[in-house]
Amino acid sequence: MRINLSQANNRARQLREQAAALRSTQSTLASHQRNLNAHWRGEEMAPTNGAIEQSGRSLTAVAIELDSISSDIIRVAEAIKREEEVVARAASES
């Protein structure tokens, strides 16, 4: 079975899109946090801000990991394709 580079690229693109969606969600969350802080003063805001900030960090970390996996998918798929080509050339020379 041969590697399908198009399919690998599509999967990688989907992961990058998910990472972008997570970054967008983090940005929206930060915007809501700013709005909340501008209009609400109270002792409950310290733990609320901490929870929001932790959620934002988690979203960013997952987005970074998805981007990394996306790059790995493309890199490995291309390496497999090169190996397949070497094997095919060797087989045709035999």
N, CA, C and O atoms as CSV, one atom per row, in Angstrom:
chain,resi,resn,atom,element,x,y,z
A,1,MET,N,N,0.847,-1.181,0.000
A,1,MET,CA,C,0.000,0.000,0.000
A,1,MET,C,C,0.890,1.241,0.000
A,1,MET,O,O,1.790,1.364,0.831
A,2,ARG,N,N,0.642,2.141,-0.914
A,2,ARG,CA,C,1.464,3.345,-1.054
A,2,ARG,C,C,0.881,4.477,-0.208
A,2,ARG,O,O,-0.325,4.553,0.026
A,3,ILE,N,N,1.780,5.351,0.238
A,3,ILE,CA,C,1.358,6.517,1.028
A,3,ILE,C,C,0.593,7.474,0.118
A,3,ILE,O,O,0.964,7.681,-1.038
A,4,ASN,N,N,-0.459,8.042,0.645
A,4,ASN,CA,C,-1.250,9.025,-0.083
A,4,ASN,C,C,-0.893,10.403,0.468
A,4,ASN,O,O,-1.403,10.822,1.507
A,5,LEU,N,N,-0.001,11.105,-0.251
A,5,LEU,CA,C,0.447,12.418,0.227
A,5,LEU,C,C,-0.697,13.415,0.309
A,5,LEU,O,O,-0.724,14.255,1.208
A,6,SER,N,N,-1.624,13.332,-0.603
A,6,SER,CA,C,-2.762,14.247,-0.593
A,6,SER,C,C,-3.580,14.065,0.687
A,6,SER,O,O,-3.983,15.036,1.328
A,7,GLN,N,N,-3.812,12.820,1.038
A,7,GLN,CA,C,-4.565,12.541,2.262
A,7,GLN,C,C,-3.792,13.008,3.502
A,7,GLN,O,O,-4.378,13.576,4.424
A,8,ALA,N,N,-2.500,12.771,3.519
A,8,ALA,CA,C,-1.681,13.221,4.648
A,8,ALA,C,C,-1.707,14.745,4.758
A,8,ALA,O,O,-1.830,15.290,5.855
A,9,ASN,N,N,-1.591,15.426,3.622
A,9,ASN,CA,C,-1.653,16.889,3.626
A,9,ASN,C,C,-3.016,17.393,4.087
A,9,ASN,O,O,-3.103,18.393,4.800
A,10,ASN,N,N,-4.080,16.702,3.682
A,10,ASN,CA,C,-5.422,17.091,4.132
A,10,ASN,C,C,-5.573,16.931,5.640
A,10,ASN,O,O,-6.155,17.787,6.307
A,11,ARG,N,N,-5.052,15.841,6.168
A,11,ARG,CA,C,-5.115,15.620,7.626
A,11,ARG,C,C,-4.330,16.702,8.365
A,11,ARG,O,O,-4.779,17.230,9.382
A,12,ALA,N,N,-3.158,17.018,7.837
A,12,ALA,CA,C,-2.327,18.055,8.454
A,12,ALA,C,C,-3.043,19.405,8.407
A,12,ALA,O,O,-3.017,20.163,9.377
A,13,ARG,N,N,-3.676,19.698,7.282
A,13,ARG,CA,C,-4.430,20.952,7.148
A,13,ARG,C,C,-5.572,21.010,8.159
A,13,ARG,O,O,-5.820,22.053,8.763
A,14,GLN,N,N,-6.264,19.889,8.340
A,14,GLN,CA,C,-7.354,19.847,9.315
A,14,GLN,C,C,-6.840,20.135,10.727
A,14,GLN,O,O,-7.485,20.847,11.497
A,15,LEU,N,N,-5.688,19.584,11.057
A,15,LEU,CA,C,-5.111,19.848,12.380
A,15,LEU,C,C,-4.736,21.319,12.533
A,15,LEU,O,O,-4.954,21.915,13.588
A,16,ARG,N,N,-4.172,21.898,11.479
A,16,ARG,CA,C,-3.827,23.336,11.531
A,16,ARG,C,C,-5.084,24.190,11.697
A,16,ARG,O,O,-5.073,25.188,12.417
A,17,GLU,N,N,-6.168,23.789,11.025
A,17,GLU,CA,C,-7.433,24.519,11.169
A,17,GLU,C,C,-7.960,24.410,12.601
A,17,GLU,O,O,-8.469,25.386,13.154
A,18,GLN,N,N,-7.839,23.231,13.194
A,18,GLN,CA,C,-8.265,23.064,14.585
A,18,GLN,C,C,-7.410,23.923,15.517
A,18,GLN,O,O,-7.923,24.516,16.466
A,19,ALA,N,N,-6.115,23.987,15.244
A,19,ALA,CA,C,-5.225,24.828,16.050
A,19,ALA,C,C,-5.634,26.293,15.935
A,19,ALA,O,O,-5.651,27.018,16.930
A,20,ALA,N,N,-5.962,26.723,14.724
A,20,ALA,CA,C,-6.402,28.111,14.517
A,20,ALA,C,C,-7.709,28.379,15.257
A,20,ALA,O,O,-7.900,29.456,15.821
A,21,ALA,N,N,-8.600,27.403,15.252
A,21,ALA,CA,C,-9.868,27.563,15.980
A,21,ALA,C,C,-9.620,27.678,17.486
A,21,ALA,O,O,-10.278,28.463,18.169
A,22,LEU,N,N,-8.674,26.898,17.994
A,22,LEU,CA,C,-8.341,26.993,19.417
A,22,LEU,C,C,-7.748,28.357,19.747
A,22,LEU,O,O,-8.063,28.936,20.787
A,23,ARG,N,N,-6.895,28.870,18.871
A,23,ARG,CA,C,-6.315,30.207,19.092
A,23,ARG,C,C,-7.401,31.282,19.068
A,23,ARG,O,O,-7.369,32.229,19.853
A,24,SER,N,N,-8.344,31.124,18.173
A,24,SER,CA,C,-9.458,32.065,18.098
A,24,SER,C,C,-10.298,31.998,19.378
A,24,SER,O,O,-10.716,33.028,19.908
A,25,THR,N,N,-10.537,30.800,19.861
A,25,THR,CA,C,-11.282,30.629,21.103
A,25,THR,C,C,-10.534,31.259,22.268
A,25,THR,O,O,-11.143,31.897,23.128
A,26,GLN,N,N,-9.216,31.083,22.299
A,26,GLN,CA,C,-8.409,31.683,23.365
A,26,GLN,C,C,-8.493,33.199,23.299
A,26,GLN,O,O,-8.592,33.862,24.332
A,27,SER,N,N,-8.454,33.743,22.113
A,27,SER,CA,C,-8.550,35.188,21.941
A,27,SER,C,C,-9.915,35.709,22.406
A,27,SER,O,O,-10.001,36.744,23.066
A,28,THR,N,N,-10.965,34.987,22.056
A,28,THR,CA,C,-12.315,35.365,22.498
A,28,THR,C,C,-12.426,35.282,24.017
A,28,THR,O,O,-13.023,36.151,24.652
A,29,LEU,N,N,-11.853,34.245,24.585
A,29,LEU,CA,C,-11.854,34.085,26.036
A,29,LEU,C,C,-11.139,35.249,26.718
A,29,LEU,O,O,-11.619,35.774,27.723
A,30,ALA,N,N,-9.996,35.650,26.174
A,30,ALA,CA,C,-9.250,36.779,26.735
A,30,ALA,C,C,-10.058,38.071,26.618
A,30,ALA,O,O,-10.033,38.905,27.523
A,31,SER,N,N,-10.764,38.233,25.519
A,31,SER,CA,C,-11.601,39.415,25.330
A,31,SER,C,C,-12.729,39.449,26.362
A,31,SER,O,O,-13.026,40.497,26.937
A,32,HIS,N,N,-13.348,38.301,26.585
A,32,HIS,CA,C,-14.411,38.224,27.594
A,32,HIS,C,C,-13.852,38.502,28.995
A,32,HIS,O,O,-14.504,39.135,29.825
A,33,GLN,N,N,-12.644,38.017,29.231
A,33,GLN,CA,C,-12.012,38.275,30.529
A,33,GLN,C,C,-11.803,39.774,30.725
A,33,GLN,O,O,-12.108,40.308,31.791
A,34,ARG,N,N,-11.292,40.445,29.720
A,34,ARG,CA,C,-11.085,41.904,29.817
A,34,ARG,C,C,-12.404,42.626,30.067
A,34,ARG,O,O,-12.479,43.536,30.892
A,35,ASN,N,N,-13.432,42.213,29.354
A,35,ASN,CA,C,-14.746,42.826,29.515
A,35,ASN,C,C,-15.290,42.581,30.926
A,35,ASN,O,O,-15.825,43.488,31.564
A,36,LEU,N,N,-15.147,41.367,31.388
A,36,LEU,CA,C,-15.600,41.024,32.735
A,36,LEU,C,C,-14.855,41.845,33.784
A,36,LEU,O,O,-15.463,42.370,34.717
A,37,ASN,N,N,-13.543,41.951,33.626
A,37,ASN,CA,C,-12.749,42.716,34.588
A,37,ASN,C,C,-13.080,44.211,34.558
A,37,ASN,O,O,-12.958,44.898,35.573
A,38,ALA,N,N,-13.494,44.706,33.401
A,38,ALA,CA,C,-13.843,46.116,33.289
A,38,ALA,C,C,-15.167,46.444,33.975
A,38,ALA,O,O,-15.416,47.593,34.339
A,39,HIS,N,N,-16.019,45.423,34.151
A,39,HIS,CA,C,-17.361,45.682,34.666
A,39,HIS,C,C,-17.689,44.984,35.990
A,39,HIS,O,O,-18.791,45.147,36.515
A,40,TRP,N,N,-16.769,44.233,36.518
A,40,TRP,CA,C,-17.084,43.493,37.743
A,40,TRP,C,C,-15.899,43.571,38.686
A,40,TRP,O,O,-14.779,43.209,38.325
A,41,ARG,N,N,-16.147,44.031,39.857
A,41,ARG,CA,C,-15.133,44.078,40.909
A,41,ARG,C,C,-15.639,43.227,42.074
A,41,ARG,O,O,-16.754,43.411,42.562
A,42,GLY,N,N,-14.819,42.324,42.493
A,42,GLY,CA,C,-15.212,41.485,43.625
A,42,GLY,C,C,-14.135,40.479,43.928
A,42,GLY,O,O,-13.256,40.212,43.108
A,43,GLU,N,N,-14.214,39.922,45.121
A,43,GLU,CA,C,-13.187,38.967,45.540
A,43,GLU,C,C,-13.203,37.694,44.706
A,43,GLU,O,O,-12.193,36.996,44.623
A,44,GLU,N,N,-14.336,37.385,44.090
A,44,GLU,CA,C,-14.419,36.187,43.260
A,44,GLU,C,C,-13.669,36.324,41.939
A,44,GLU,O,O,-13.471,35.337,41.231
A,45,MET,N,N,-13.252,37.543,41.606
A,45,MET,CA,C,-12.573,37.751,40.330
A,45,MET,C,C,-11.152,37.171,40.314
A,45,MET,O,O,-10.669,36.769,39.255
A,46,ALA,N,N,-10.492,37.123,41.445
A,46,ALA,CA,C,-9.131,36.549,41.455
A,46,ALA,C,C,-9.142,35.081,41.022
A,46,ALA,O,O,-8.387,34.708,40.124
A,47,PRO,N,N,-9.984,34.233,41.641
A,47,PRO,CA,C,-9.998,32.843,41.172
A,47,PRO,C,C,-10.605,32.703,39.771
A,47,PRO,O,O,-10.220,31.814,39.012
A,48,THR,N,N,-11.544,33.572,39.435
A,48,THR,CA,C,-12.128,33.532,38.094
A,48,THR,C,C,-11.071,33.853,37.042
A,48,THR,O,O,-10.961,33.162,36.029
A,49,ASN,N,N,-10.295,34.905,37.292
A,49,ASN,CA,C,-9.216,35.254,36.367
A,49,ASN,C,C,-8.190,34.135,36.268
A,49,ASN,O,O,-7.700,33.829,35.181
A,50,GLY,N,N,-7.868,33.527,37.400
A,50,GLY,CA,C,-6.912,32.418,37.379
A,50,GLY,C,C,-7.412,31.264,36.522
A,50,GLY,O,O,-6.653,30.675,35.753
A,51,ALA,N,N,-8.691,30.948,36.661
A,51,ALA,CA,C,-9.270,29.849,35.877
A,51,ALA,C,C,-9.297,30.192,34.386
A,51,ALA,O,O,-8.989,29.351,33.542
A,52,ILE,N,N,-9.665,31.428,34.076
A,52,ILE,CA,C,-9.700,31.850,32.675
A,52,ILE,C,C,-8.296,31.812,32.072
A,52,ILE,O,O,-8.109,31.338,30.952
A,53,GLU,N,N,-7.318,32.308,32.816
A,53,GLU,CA,C,-5.936,32.316,32.316
A,53,GLU,C,C,-5.402,30.898,32.124
A,53,GLU,O,O,-4.702,30.622,31.149
A,54,GLN,N,N,-5.732,30.000,33.052
A,54,GLN,CA,C,-5.298,28.607,32.903
A,54,GLN,C,C,-5.943,27.969,31.677
A,54,GLN,O,O,-5.294,27.227,30.940
A,55,SER,N,N,-7.210,28.262,31.467
A,55,SER,CA,C,-7.894,27.735,30.279
A,55,SER,C,C,-7.236,28.265,29.008
A,55,SER,O,O,-7.047,27.520,28.047
A,56,GLY,N,N,-6.892,29.535,29.003
A,56,GLY,CA,C,-6.218,30.124,27.843
A,56,GLY,C,C,-4.878,29.470,27.580
A,56,GLY,O,O,-4.531,29.188,26.433
A,57,ARG,N,N,-4.117,29.226,28.653
A,57,ARG,CA,C,-2.823,28.556,28.482
A,57,ARG,C,C,-3.003,27.142,27.935
A,57,ARG,O,O,-2.220,26.686,27.102
A,58,SER,N,N,-4.031,26.459,28.407
A,58,SER,CA,C,-4.298,25.098,27.917
A,58,SER,C,C,-4.664,25.102,26.438
A,58,SER,O,O,-4.191,24.263,25.671
A,59,LEU,N,N,-5.504,26.049,26.044
A,59,LEU,CA,C,-5.886,26.149,24.633
A,59,LEU,C,C,-4.660,26.420,23.764
A,59,LEU,O,O,-4.500,25.818,22.702
A,60,THR,N,N,-3.808,27.318,24.215
A,60,THR,CA,C,-2.595,27.639,23.461
A,60,THR,C,C,-1.675,26.425,23.370
A,60,THR,O,O,-1.117,26.150,22.308
A,61,ALA,N,N,-1.515,25.704,24.467
A,61,ALA,CA,C,-0.638,24.527,24.466
A,61,ALA,C,C,-1.139,23.459,23.500
A,61,ALA,O,O,-0.349,22.845,22.784
A,62,VAL,N,N,-2.440,23.240,23.482
A,62,VAL,CA,C,-2.997,22.237,22.567
A,62,VAL,C,C,-2.827,22.697,21.117
A,62,VAL,O,O,-2.517,21.886,20.244
A,63,ALA,N,N,-3.026,23.985,20.855
A,63,ALA,CA,C,-2.847,24.512,19.500
A,63,ALA,C,C,-1.407,24.306,19.031
A,63,ALA,O,O,-1.172,23.910,17.889
A,64,ILE,N,N,-0.460,24.571,19.901
A,64,ILE,CA,C,0.955,24.371,19.558
A,64,ILE,C,C,1.226,22.897,19.266
A,64,ILE,O,O,1.941,22.571,18.319
A,65,GLU,N,N,0.664,22.020,20.065
A,65,GLU,CA,C,0.862,20.585,19.853
A,65,GLU,C,C,0.231,20.135,18.536
A,65,GLU,O,O,0.818,19.325,17.818
A,66,LEU,N,N,-0.947,20.647,18.213
A,66,LEU,CA,C,-1.579,20.291,16.939
A,66,LEU,C,C,-0.747,20.758,15.752
A,66,LEU,O,O,-0.615,20.040,14.762
A,67,ASP,N,N,-0.187,21.959,15.850
A,67,ASP,CA,C,0.692,22.450,14.780
A,67,ASP,C,C,1.916,21.553,14.636
A,67,ASP,O,O,2.350,21.266,13.520
A,68,SER,N,N,2.469,21.113,15.750
A,68,SER,CA,C,3.632,20.232,15.716
A,68,SER,C,C,3.292,18.885,15.076
A,68,SER,O,O,4.050,18.367,14.256
A,69,ILE,N,N,2.162,18.336,15.458
A,69,ILE,CA,C,1.730,17.057,14.887
A,69,ILE,C,C,1.484,17.211,13.389
A,69,ILE,O,O,1.832,16.330,12.602
A,70,SER,N,N,0.887,18.328,13.003
A,70,SER,CA,C,0.641,18.598,11.592
A,70,SER,C,C,1.948,18.586,10.800
A,70,SER,O,O,2.032,17.973,9.736
A,71,SER,N,N,2.957,19.264,11.325
A,71,SER,CA,C,4.263,19.282,10.663
A,71,SER,C,C,4.870,17.883,10.602
A,71,SER,O,O,5.460,17.496,9.592
A,72,ASP,N,N,4.721,17.131,11.686
A,72,ASP,CA,C,5.252,15.766,11.718
A,72,ASP,C,C,4.575,14.883,10.671
A,72,ASP,O,O,5.236,14.077,10.015
A,73,ILE,N,N,3.275,15.031,10.515
A,73,ILE,CA,C,2.544,14.227,9.531
A,73,ILE,C,C,3.115,14.462,8.134
A,73,ILE,O,O,3.384,13.516,7.394
A,74,ILE,N,N,3.294,15.719,7.788
A,74,ILE,CA,C,3.818,16.047,6.459
A,74,ILE,C,C,5.242,15.538,6.295
A,74,ILE,O,O,5.576,14.942,5.271
A,75,ARG,N,N,6.082,15.769,7.301
A,75,ARG,CA,C,7.484,15.340,7.234
A,75,ARG,C,C,7.589,13.828,7.077
A,75,ARG,O,O,8.352,13.344,6.241
A,76,VAL,N,N,6.834,13.083,7.868
A,76,VAL,CA,C,6.898,11.621,7.826
A,76,VAL,C,C,6.302,11.086,6.521
A,76,VAL,O,O,6.839,10.149,5.932
A,77,ALA,N,N,5.209,11.672,6.076
A,77,ALA,CA,C,4.596,11.222,4.817
A,77,ALA,C,C,5.570,11.412,3.652
A,77,ALA,O,O,5.689,10.541,2.790
A,78,GLU,N,N,6.257,12.538,3.632
A,78,GLU,CA,C,7.236,12.777,2.560
A,78,GLU,C,C,8.415,11.813,2.662
A,78,GLU,O,O,8.936,11.362,1.642
A,79,ALA,N,N,8.835,11.497,3.878
A,79,ALA,CA,C,9.928,10.533,4.061
A,79,ALA,C,C,9.500,9.149,3.588
A,79,ALA,O,O,10.278,8.443,2.946
A,80,ILE,N,N,8.274,8.762,3.902
A,80,ILE,CA,C,7.766,7.463,3.454
A,80,ILE,C,C,7.695,7.433,1.934
A,80,ILE,O,O,8.061,6.434,1.315
A,81,LYS,N,N,7.230,8.515,1.332
A,81,LYS,CA,C,7.144,8.591,-0.126
A,81,LYS,C,C,8.523,8.418,-0.754
A,81,LYS,O,O,8.676,7.689,-1.734
A,82,ARG,N,N,9.526,9.088,-0.187
A,82,ARG,CA,C,10.895,8.941,-0.713
A,82,ARG,C,C,11.368,7.497,-0.584
A,82,ARG,O,O,11.980,6.965,-1.510
A,83,GLU,N,N,11.097,6.862,0.540
A,83,GLU,CA,C,11.496,5.465,0.732
A,83,GLU,C,C,10.795,4.564,-0.291
A,83,GLU,O,O,11.409,3.656,-0.850
A,84,GLU,N,N,9.517,4.823,-0.527
A,84,GLU,CA,C,8.784,4.021,-1.513
A,84,GLU,C,C,9.413,4.160,-2.898
A,84,GLU,O,O,9.523,3.185,-3.641
A,85,GLU,N,N,9.824,5.381,-3.235
A,85,GLU,CA,C,10.448,5.607,-4.538
A,85,GLU,C,C,11.775,4.877,-4.651
A,85,GLU,O,O,12.087,4.329,-5.708
A,86,VAL,N,N,12.559,4.859,-3.585
A,86,VAL,CA,C,13.841,4.137,-3.586
A,86,VAL,C,C,13.593,2.649,-3.771
A,86,VAL,O,O,14.277,2.001,-4.563
A,87,VAL,N,N,12.629,2.104,-3.055
A,87,VAL,CA,C,12.310,0.679,-3.164
A,87,VAL,C,C,11.816,0.356,-4.574
A,87,VAL,O,O,12.200,-0.664,-5.147
A,88,ALA,N,N,10.964,1.222,-5.134
A,88,ALA,CA,C,10.448,0.984,-6.474
A,88,ALA,C,C,11.584,1.013,-7.515
A,88,ALA,O,O,11.606,0.186,-8.427
A,89,ARG,N,N,12.520,1.957,-7.380
A,89,ARG,CA,C,13.658,2.016,-8.306
A,89,ARG,C,C,14.532,0.766,-8.176
A,89,ARG,O,O,14.986,0.203,-9.173
A,90,ALA,N,N,14.761,0.340,-6.918
A,90,ALA,CA,C,15.581,-0.846,-6.708
A,90,ALA,C,C,14.917,-2.078,-7.300
A,90,ALA,O,O,15.591,-2.937,-7.868
A,91,ALA,N,N,13.607,-2.166,-7.170
A,91,ALA,CA,C,12.879,-3.306,-7.708
A,91,ALA,C,C,12.907,-3.320,-9.237
A,91,ALA,O,O,12.981,-4.377,-9.863
A,92,SER,N,N,12.845,-2.131,-9.816
A,92,SER,CA,C,12.847,-2.073,-11.285
A,92,SER,C,C,14.231,-2.348,-11.869
A,92,SER,O,O,14.350,-2.762,-13.022
A,93,GLU,N,N,15.275,-2.119,-11.073
A,93,GLU,CA,C,16.638,-2.381,-11.532
A,93,GLU,C,C,17.022,-3.860,-11.384
A,93,GLU,O,O,17.999,-4.320,-11.974
A,94,SER,N,N,16.252,-4.580,-10.601
A,94,SER,CA,C,16.574,-6.019,-10.368
A,94,SER,C,C,16.096,-6.889,-11.497
A,94,SER,O,O,16.282,-8.105,-11.461
